[in-house]
Amino acid sequence: MSQNKAQLENWCYLACLLEATARKPGNVHPGVSFPDLTYVDFLRSARAITPLLPQSEPGRVGETILNCITATRDVSVSNSNLGMVLLLAPLLAVPTEQTISEGIDSVLEGLSVADARLVYEAIRVVCPGGLGETETQDISDEPTGTLREVMALAAERDAVAREYASGFQITLQTAVPALQEFWNQSSDWETAVIRLQLQLMADCPDTLIARKCGSAEAEEAARRARETLQAEDFESSLQGLDRWLRETGNRRNPGTTADLIVAALFVALRDGFIKPPAPATIREKVPPPFQTELSSLIHEG
């Protein structure tokens, strides 16, 4: 493997690991599971996809997505990473001599109908909750538009699809700048990731919550996230938000926000907006029962 491919694999794994490990309100993390999804599912899924994602390049984005989802299915029966794979694959297709912001539009414009067909197949594999149906280009049919075109049809109800339509506007213009600010201000990486989650929920109401519970619930989650960011007693407010998000099982899970965090972490690591945390500071957040699931990639630069 070339040095560039190895480093891309490292950044992908770190992005997935940091997002899953941070004790974010409403999400799965080392201390909280859902009935059908655990922290170990995320660790195993990250290990499954990170060797495959650096294979993404123009003309192979759809293929990479399907390969990642197929590999994930071998280690987890739940939908642990469809959204993050959909976001990461086009980001990984940007040539390494370009920054993400310089190269992402060309990648998105080059997406094909064949890419769309492969992504539809990947989505059918996991059958994500709350997907719904559309009058045109429904997931049960074969697409006739390019992957970017069919994603644009879902942009109003799904933030991952919106990134394809907008040139990753949320990731590049909201998430990465906020992450860089929080990274520089915070005492540790976990606090920065948690604050990024709150900022994204506040600015971009979570579309998974909206699909499962309605737009009013997503707006209420955004309001509570905004209040928590501004609270004098941050930890107490954070705990209250976590309790509220978990009141209805995992229906208020801000899962799309989690996917956007992974994308932002990858871009920030790849393009040098943040420095990777020391491996020891990552391992100290992972309880002993989960240590054996960690990839050796966290030892690398």
C-alpha positions as CSV (number, residue, x, y, z in Angstrom):
1,M,0.0,0.0,0.0
2,S,1.3,3.5,-0.9
3,Q,2.0,6.0,1.9
4,N,-0.9,8.1,0.7
5,K,-3.3,5.1,0.8
6,A,-2.1,4.1,4.2
7,Q,-2.5,7.6,5.6
8,L,-6.0,7.8,4.1
9,E,-6.9,4.6,5.8
10,N,-5.6,5.9,9.1
11,W,-7.6,9.1,8.8
12,C,-10.8,7.2,7.9
13,Y,-10.4,4.9,10.9
14,L,-9.6,7.8,13.3
15,A,-12.7,9.7,12.1
16,C,-14.9,6.7,12.7
17,L,-13.3,5.9,16.0
18,L,-13.4,9.4,17.5
19,E,-17.0,9.9,16.5
20,A,-18.1,6.5,18.0
21,T,-16.1,6.9,21.2
22,A,-17.1,10.4,22.1
23,R,-20.0,10.3,24.7
24,K,-22.4,12.3,22.6
25,P,-26.0,12.8,23.8
26,G,-28.5,10.5,22.1
27,N,-25.9,8.3,20.3
28,V,-24.3,4.9,20.9
29,H,-20.9,5.1,22.6
30,P,-18.9,2.9,25.0
31,G,-21.4,3.4,27.8
32,V,-24.7,3.2,25.9
33,S,-26.1,0.7,23.4
34,F,-29.3,0.5,21.4
35,P,-31.2,-2.8,21.4
36,D,-29.9,-3.6,17.8
37,L,-26.6,-1.6,17.8
38,T,-23.6,-1.4,20.1
39,Y,-20.2,0.3,20.3
40,V,-18.5,-2.8,19.2
41,D,-20.6,-2.8,16.0
42,F,-19.1,0.6,15.2
43,L,-15.6,-0.5,15.9
44,R,-15.9,-3.6,13.8
45,S,-17.6,-1.7,11.0
46,A,-14.8,0.9,11.0
47,R,-12.2,-1.8,10.7
48,A,-14.2,-3.3,7.8
49,I,-14.5,-0.2,5.7
50,T,-11.3,1.7,6.2
51,P,-9.1,-0.6,4.0
52,L,-11.8,-0.2,1.2
53,L,-12.4,3.5,1.3
54,P,-9.0,4.5,-0.1
55,Q,-9.9,2.6,-3.2
56,S,-12.5,5.2,-4.0
57,E,-11.7,7.3,-7.1
58,P,-13.7,9.0,-9.9
59,G,-15.6,6.2,-11.6
60,R,-15.5,3.9,-8.6
61,V,-17.5,5.8,-5.9
62,G,-20.6,3.7,-6.2
63,E,-18.6,0.5,-6.3
64,T,-16.7,1.6,-3.2
65,I,-19.9,2.3,-1.3
66,L,-21.4,-1.1,-2.2
67,N,-18.1,-2.9,-1.2
68,C,-18.1,-1.1,2.1
69,I,-21.7,-1.9,3.0
70,T,-21.2,-5.6,1.9
71,A,-18.1,-5.8,4.1
72,T,-20.0,-4.2,7.0
73,R,-22.8,-6.7,6.7
74,D,-20.2,-9.4,7.4
75,V,-19.5,-7.9,10.9
76,S,-22.7,-6.3,11.9
77,V,-26.4,-7.1,11.2
78,S,-27.5,-3.5,11.9
79,N,-27.1,-0.4,9.8
80,S,-24.1,1.0,11.5
81,N,-22.5,3.1,8.8
82,L,-24.5,3.7,5.6
83,G,-24.6,7.4,6.0
84,M,-20.9,7.8,6.8
85,V,-19.9,5.6,3.9
86,L,-22.1,7.6,1.6
87,L,-20.3,10.7,2.8
88,L,-16.7,9.3,2.9
89,A,-16.6,7.6,-0.5
90,P,-16.8,10.8,-2.6
91,L,-14.4,12.6,-0.2
92,L,-11.9,9.8,-0.6
93,A,-12.2,10.1,-4.4
94,V,-10.7,13.6,-4.4
95,P,-7.1,13.3,-5.6
96,T,-4.6,13.7,-2.8
97,E,-2.8,16.6,-4.5
98,Q,-6.0,18.6,-4.0
99,T,-7.8,19.7,-0.9
100,I,-11.3,18.4,-0.4
101,S,-12.8,21.9,-1.1
102,E,-10.8,22.1,-4.3
103,G,-11.7,18.7,-5.7
104,I,-15.1,17.6,-4.4
105,D,-17.3,19.4,-7.0
106,S,-15.4,17.6,-9.8
107,V,-16.0,14.3,-8.1
108,L,-19.7,14.9,-7.6
109,E,-20.2,16.1,-11.2
110,G,-18.5,12.9,-12.5
111,L,-20.9,10.6,-10.7
112,S,-22.8,8.4,-13.1
113,V,-26.0,6.4,-13.4
114,A,-23.9,3.3,-12.7
115,D,-22.8,4.8,-9.4
116,A,-26.5,5.4,-8.6
117,R,-27.4,1.8,-9.3
118,L,-24.6,0.4,-7.1
119,V,-25.6,2.8,-4.3
120,Y,-29.3,1.8,-4.6
121,E,-28.1,-1.8,-4.2
122,A,-26.1,-0.9,-1.1
123,I,-29.1,0.9,0.4
124,R,-31.3,-2.1,-0.2
125,V,-28.8,-4.3,1.7
126,V,-29.3,-2.3,4.9
127,C,-32.9,-1.0,4.5
128,P,-32.3,2.1,6.8
129,G,-35.1,3.2,9.0
130,G,-37.4,6.1,8.0
131,L,-36.2,6.1,4.4
132,G,-39.7,6.4,3.0
133,E,-40.7,6.4,-0.7
134,T,-40.6,9.1,-3.5
135,E,-42.6,9.5,-6.6
136,T,-39.5,9.4,-8.8
137,Q,-36.2,7.5,-8.5
138,D,-37.6,5.5,-5.5
139,I,-35.1,3.1,-3.9
140,S,-37.2,0.1,-5.0
141,D,-36.8,1.0,-8.6
142,E,-33.7,1.2,-10.8
143,P,-32.3,4.8,-11.1
144,T,-32.2,6.6,-14.4
145,G,-30.3,9.6,-13.1
146,T,-26.8,10.0,-11.9
147,L,-26.0,9.5,-8.2
148,R,-25.8,13.2,-7.7
149,E,-29.1,13.8,-9.5
150,V,-31.0,11.1,-7.5
151,M,-29.4,12.4,-4.2
152,A,-30.7,15.9,-5.1
153,L,-34.3,14.5,-5.1
154,A,-33.9,13.6,-1.4
155,A,-32.0,16.7,-0.3
156,E,-34.9,18.3,1.5
157,R,-35.4,15.3,3.8
158,D,-31.9,13.9,4.2
159,A,-28.8,15.9,5.1
160,V,-26.5,13.2,3.6
161,A,-28.2,13.5,0.2
162,R,-28.1,17.3,0.6
163,E,-24.3,17.1,0.8
164,Y,-24.2,15.6,-2.7
165,A,-26.5,18.3,-4.0
166,S,-24.7,21.2,-2.4
167,G,-21.0,20.2,-2.8
168,F,-20.7,19.2,0.9
169,Q,-21.7,22.6,2.1
170,I,-22.6,21.5,5.6
171,T,-19.3,19.6,6.0
172,L,-17.0,22.2,4.5
173,Q,-18.7,25.5,5.5
174,T,-20.2,24.6,8.9
175,A,-18.8,21.5,10.4
176,V,-15.1,21.7,9.6
177,P,-14.7,25.4,10.8
178,A,-16.6,24.6,14.0
179,L,-14.6,21.5,14.6
180,Q,-11.3,23.5,14.2
181,E,-12.5,26.1,16.6
182,F,-13.6,23.6,19.2
183,W,-10.5,21.6,18.7
184,N,-8.3,24.6,19.5
185,Q,-10.5,25.7,22.4
186,S,-11.2,22.4,24.2
187,S,-9.0,20.6,26.7
188,D,-9.5,17.3,24.9
189,W,-10.7,15.9,21.6
190,E,-13.9,14.4,23.1
191,T,-15.2,17.7,24.2
192,A,-14.5,19.1,20.7
193,V,-16.5,16.3,19.1
194,I,-19.4,16.7,21.5
195,R,-19.5,20.5,20.9
196,L,-19.4,19.9,17.2
197,Q,-22.4,17.6,17.5
198,L,-24.4,20.2,19.4
199,Q,-23.4,22.9,16.9
200,L,-24.5,20.8,13.9
201,M,-27.8,19.8,15.6
202,A,-28.5,23.5,16.3
203,D,-27.6,24.7,12.8
204,C,-28.9,21.7,10.8
205,P,-31.8,19.9,12.6
206,D,-31.1,16.2,12.4
207,T,-32.9,14.7,9.4
208,L,-33.0,11.2,10.9
209,I,-35.0,12.5,13.9
210,A,-37.2,14.4,11.4
211,R,-37.9,11.3,9.4
212,K,-38.6,9.1,12.4
213,C,-40.4,11.7,14.7
214,G,-41.4,14.6,12.5
215,S,-39.9,18.0,11.8
216,A,-41.2,19.5,15.1
217,E,-39.2,17.0,17.1
218,A,-36.1,17.7,15.0
219,E,-36.5,21.5,15.6
220,E,-37.0,20.9,19.4
221,A,-33.8,18.8,19.4
222,A,-32.1,21.7,17.7
223,R,-33.4,24.2,20.2
224,R,-32.2,22.0,23.1
225,A,-28.8,21.6,21.5
226,R,-28.5,25.4,21.1
227,E,-29.4,25.9,24.8
228,T,-26.8,23.3,25.9
229,L,-24.1,25.0,23.9
230,Q,-24.9,28.3,25.7
231,A,-25.6,26.9,29.1
232,E,-23.5,28.1,32.1
233,D,-23.6,24.6,33.6
234,F,-22.7,22.7,30.4
235,E,-22.4,19.2,31.9
236,S,-25.7,19.4,33.6
237,S,-27.4,20.7,30.4
238,L,-25.7,18.0,28.4
239,Q,-27.0,15.3,30.7
240,G,-30.5,16.7,30.4
241,L,-30.3,16.7,26.6
242,D,-29.1,13.1,26.6
243,R,-32.0,12.0,28.8
244,W,-34.5,13.8,26.5
245,L,-33.0,12.3,23.4
246,R,-33.2,8.8,24.9
247,E,-36.8,9.1,26.3
248,T,-38.3,7.3,23.3
249,G,-35.7,4.6,22.8
250,N,-33.6,5.5,19.9
251,R,-36.2,7.3,17.8
252,R,-34.5,10.7,18.7
253,N,-31.1,9.3,17.8
254,P,-29.3,12.2,16.0
255,G,-27.7,9.7,13.6
256,T,-27.4,11.9,10.6
257,T,-25.5,14.4,12.7
258,A,-23.1,11.6,13.6
259,D,-22.5,10.8,10.0
260,L,-21.7,14.5,9.3
261,I,-19.2,14.5,12.2
262,V,-17.3,11.6,10.7
263,A,-17.1,13.5,7.4
264,A,-15.9,16.6,9.1
265,L,-13.3,14.7,11.1
266,F,-11.9,13.1,8.0
267,V,-11.7,16.3,6.1
268,A,-10.1,18.1,9.0
269,L,-7.5,15.4,9.5
270,R,-6.8,14.9,5.8
271,D,-6.4,18.6,5.0
272,G,-4.5,19.6,8.2
273,F,-7.2,21.6,10.0
274,I,-6.6,19.6,13.2
275,K,-3.8,17.4,14.4
276,P,-4.6,13.7,15.3
277,P,-4.9,13.2,19.0
278,A,-2.2,11.1,20.7
279,P,-3.1,7.4,20.7
280,A,-3.0,7.3,24.5
281,T,-5.7,10.0,24.7
282,I,-7.9,7.8,22.5
283,R,-7.3,4.6,24.4
284,E,-8.1,6.2,27.7
285,K,-11.6,6.8,26.5
286,V,-12.2,3.2,25.5
287,P,-13.0,0.9,28.4
288,P,-10.9,-2.3,28.8
289,P,-13.7,-4.7,27.4
290,F,-13.5,-2.9,24.1
291,Q,-9.7,-2.5,23.8
292,T,-9.3,-5.7,21.7
293,E,-11.6,-4.3,19.0
294,L,-9.3,-1.3,18.3
295,S,-7.3,-1.2,15.1
296,S,-3.6,-0.9,15.2
297,L,-4.1,2.2,13.0
298,I,-4.4,4.4,16.1
299,H,-0.6,3.8,16.6
300,E,0.2,5.4,13.3
301,G,1.1,9.0,12.6
